Amino acid sequence: MLALELAKTPVSEAIGAEAVARALGEAPFVVADGSLNLRSLYSDLTSAHVGTRAKRIYRSGALAIDRETATDRLALVTIVDLRSDKERQASPSPAWTAEDQNLVRTYWDAPNVTPCSFMQKGEDEKRQDKEEQDKEQQAKAIKNGIVTESYLRILATHGSALASLVRSVAQLQDGQGLLLHCTAGKDRTGVATALLLSLAGCTRAQIADEYSLSRVGVEPARALLLQKLKAQLPHLDEDDERFIALAESRAEAMDDFLGVVERRLGGFRRYCSEQLGLSDGEIDAAIASLKAA
C-alpha cells in the first residue's frame, strides 16, 4: 500500500503532490469535495477482522462535505463529532447536518479540551521553574510517551462521546453509514477508531498501521494544522521532540498507547464496560456490526 510507505515521511517534510493524489485515490481513502483525511474503516489492513459492512463506517477530519455526498454516497445516518464547542464555533458543521435530525443524527458530547490541553496547563506551571528543572520534566515527558499520555486523556475526557459512538455502531442497519470525526481526524478520531478496531479483533500492528495513514490523509492541510498546533503550544519550538510527536501519527506511537491501554485499563472492552458503562449486550452488538459481512 503506497500510503503506508508515504506515512513514514516526517511531518516536517512535504509529500509530493502526485504521490499524495495517488495514495488518496486508493482504498481505504475516499475522495470527496470538502473532506480531509476521509477513509473507511474497512481496508486491506483490517479485512481479516472487520466485515464489509464497515465500509459504511468512516473517519475524517473537519466535515465540509455536501448533503448528497453524505446521504447518497456514504449513506450516513449518524455523525459523531468529537470536537469541542470552541472548535465547532470556529468551524461549524455544514448547515444540512442540523436541518433534518431524522436523516442524520449528530452527536457532539465532547468536552472543551483538545489533545494538547494537558500540555498547555502543564507548561503554564512550568514557566516558573528553573531551566534545568524544565529540561528534566521535558525529558521525562518524552520518555513516558507524550502521545500516549495525550490519548489516555482523551479516553478520560471523551467518555460520553465514545459511548455514543459504540451504541451508534451497534444500532447500524445494513446499508447505513456512520462517520466519526474531529478537526484533523488524527488524534481523537484515531483513539476512537482504535477502540472500534480493537473490539473487532484487529491486532495492535494492524491498528497502528491504520492510524499511521493519517500522515498522508492530512497532507493537503499539513501546513495549516502545524500552524494550529503551534498556536496551541507556543512555548514549544517546532523541532522540539514533544511538538513533533504530537504533530505526527507514527505507528509506533499508537502501538505504545495500545500497550498501555492493555496494561492500565485491561483493554478496550473492559474500558467500555467499566469506564463507559456499556452493557455486554451493547458491546457485543457493536462487535457484531463491525464484523458483519
N, C-alpha and C positions, 0 to 999 in steps of 0.2 A: 504494500500500500504506500503510494507516494507520500501521502500526508504524514505517515509515521516517520518517514525519513526527514521530511521538512520540519517536523515538530522538534527535532534536535537542534534547530537553529537558535542561537542565543537571542534573547528578546532585544538586545541592544543592536542587533543586525537585522536589516530588512531582508525579506524573502523576495526573490524576483517575481514580478507581476505575472509573468507567463506561467511559472511553476505554481503560484497560488491559484490562478484561474483553473489550471488542470486539476489540482487537488480538490478544490471546492466544487468542481464539476463531477466528482466521483462520490459514490456512496461511502459513508453514510451522510455526507453533506447534502443539503437541499438548497438549490439556487432559487431565491425569491426576492423580488424587489423589496427594499425596506427591511431586510433581515440582516442579522450579524451572528455568525457562529451557529447557524441553524443546521441541526443534524438530527437524524433518527437514532434512537437507542438500539435499533436493530442493525447489525453490521457483521462483516466477516469476523470481527473481534469477539462478538457476543453471541453469534448464532447458535453455538453449541448449547447455550443455556436459555437464551431469550427467544421466544417464538416470533413468528412473523406478525402477530398482532401488534407487537411493539413497534412495527413500522409506523403505527399510529401514535406512538409516544415520542415527542420531540423535545429537544432542549435548544435554547438560544440565548442570545444577549438581548439588548433593548429591542422591544417589539414595535415595528412600524409597518408591518405587512397590511395589505388591504383585506377587506371583508371576504372577497371572492377567494383569495389565496387561503385564508384561514378556514373558511367553511366548506368550500368546494374542493380545493386541492388537498388540504391537510385534514379535512373533516373534523375540525376542532369543536369540541363541546365544552371543554374545560381549559382554562388558563390559570396556572399557579404562578403568581408574581411574587418573587422573593425580595423585591426591592423595598427600601424604606419609604416612608411618606415623603421625606425630603427629595429623594430621587424621583419619585413619581410626579411631584410638583414641578421639578425641573424638566422632566421629560415624560409628559403624560402618555398613557396608553392611547391607541387610536380611539376616536370617538365611538366607532361602531361597537367596541367591546362593552360599552355601557348601554347601548340602545335596546338590546333585546337579551335579557338575562336568561330567557328560556332557550335562546340559541347558543350562547356561550356564557357559561358561569365562570366568573373570575374571582379567585381567592387572593387576598393580599393581607395576610396576617403577620407579615414580617415586622419586627421592631425597628426602631430608628437607630440601627447600628449597621456598620459595614465590617468586612473582614479586617480593616485597618483600625477600627475603633480602639481596640485594646492597646495598639501601638501608640496611638495618639495620646491616650491617657497616661501611659507609662512614660512617654518621652516628656510630657509636661512636668512630671515629677522629677525626672532625671536632670532637667536643666539646672537644678540647684546643686547637683552632685559635683564632685571634683572630677577632673578629666580622667584620671586613672580609674576611678570607680565606674565611670560611664563606659570606659573601654572594657572593663571586666564584665559588666552587665551585657554589653553588646556581644561579646564573645560567647557568653553563656546562652543568650537568646538564639544565636546562630547554631550553637552546638545542640540545643534541645529541639531544634526544628521549628523555626518561626511559622512556617506554613502549617505544620501540624497543630500548633497551639491556636493559630487563627481559625482553623477548620473545626477544632474542638469547641471553640467559642460559638461557631455557627450552630453546632448541634445543641448547645446550651441555650441559645437565644431564639432560635427559629423553630422551636418545637411545635408550636401551633400550626405554622405553615406546612411543616413537614408531615404532621399528622393528617392535615387536609389533603396533601399530595397522595399519601398512601391510600387513604379512603377513596379518593377520586380514581386512582388507578384500579382499585378493587371494583368500582362500580362501572367501569368502561364496558360498553357492549360492542359486539362485532361491528367493525366499520367506523367506530367513533374514535376521535383523536384527542389527545391531551398535550399541552405544551407547558413546560416549566421554564422560567427564565428569570434573569436578574439584569444587570447592566451590561456586563461583558459576556455573560454565560460561561464564566470560568470558575469562580470560587464558590459562591453559594449554590449555583446550579451544579457545579462539579460535585459538591458534597451531597446534594440531593440525588444526583444521578448515581453516585457511588452507593448510596443507600439502596436504591432500587435494584441496581445490578447485583449487589451483594445478596439481596433477598432472592433474586432469581437464580443464584448459584454460580455466578461468574467468579473466576479466580482473581486473586489480587493483581496478578500480572495483566489480565485482560482489562480489569477496571482501570488500572494505572495507564495502560496504553490508550484506552478510550479517552481518558482525561487529558492526556498529552495532546490530543488532536486540537484542543482549543488554541494552542500556539499558532496553528495555521488558520483556524476559524476567525481569530481576532486580528489577523494581519492587516486586513483592509482599514482597521481603525487603530492600529498599534500605536501610532504617534499620539493620537488623541487620548487613548487610555493611559499611556505613560504620563501625559500631562496631568490627567486627573489624579493618578496615584501620587504624583509629585506634590500636587496641591493638598492632598490628604496628609502627606508625610513630608512637609517642607524642611524638616530638620535632617533628613537623610539625603546624602548625595546619591546620584543615580548609579554610581559604581559601588555603593555600599552593598555588602552581601545580603543584608536584610531586604533592601529595596529590590534587588534583582530577584531574590527568592519569591517575594510577593508578586512580582510582575510576571514571572514565568509560570508555566504549567508543566513542570517536569514530571515524568512518570515516577521518578524516584521519590518525589515529594508526596505524591498520592499513596505510593506503597508504604511509606513511613507512617502516614496518617492511618491507613487501614490497619497496620500492625498495632498501633496504639489503641484504636477502637476495639480490637480483639482483646488486648491485654487489660485495658482500663474498664471497658464497658461490657465486655463479654460478647461483642459482635453486634451487628445492626439489628438482628431480630430481637435480641434482648433489650437493646436500646428502644426499639419500637414498643415493646411490651412495658418495660419498667419506666422509661422516661417519657414516652408519648402517650401512654395509657391505652394503647390499641389492644384489642382482644385477639386471641389466637385466630378466631374466625375471620377478622378483618385482615390480619396479616396473611393468612392462607389464601384469602380471596384475591389479594393483591398479587401474590406469587403466581396463582393460577392465571390471572390476567396477563402477567408478564410472560409466562411460559407458553400461553396458548398459541397453537399454530393456526 
